[in-house]
Amino acid sequence: EEVDARWLTLIAPPTSLTQAWLRDAGLNRERILLLHPSSNKSALQLTCEALRMGHSHTVVSWLGSLNVTLRQQLIRAATVGNAQSLNIRLG
């Protein structure tokens, strides 16, 4: 945290990921940004934007299964923003 003061961004997290869970996991909740998709932006769009902007050291998303094209899109966005991308598939 001290080396990289950027955000940990969580996009479209499951409802089981609560503030209590984050606290119990020992994460600094003051440096976590939670983003939820809306009618204006999909989870994929939010993820790419968060990666590209570079304000987050890591962007964790729950996008489900991704094809090669979408994975490449995330890789390019992460490269631009010097960020890490982690997609979690549930189920």
VENFENRA-V342138 format. One record per helix or strand of 3 or more residues. SS is the DSSP state (H for helix, E for strand). FROM is the first residue (numbers start at 0). LEN is the number of residues. If there is no record, write none. Layout:
BEGIN
ss & from & len
SS & FROM & LEN
SS & FROM & LEN
END
This chain:
BEGIN
ss & from & len
E & 6 & 5
H & 18 & 6
H & 28 & 3
E & 31 & 4
H & 42 & 11
E & 55 & 6
H & 67 & 14
E & 83 & 4
END
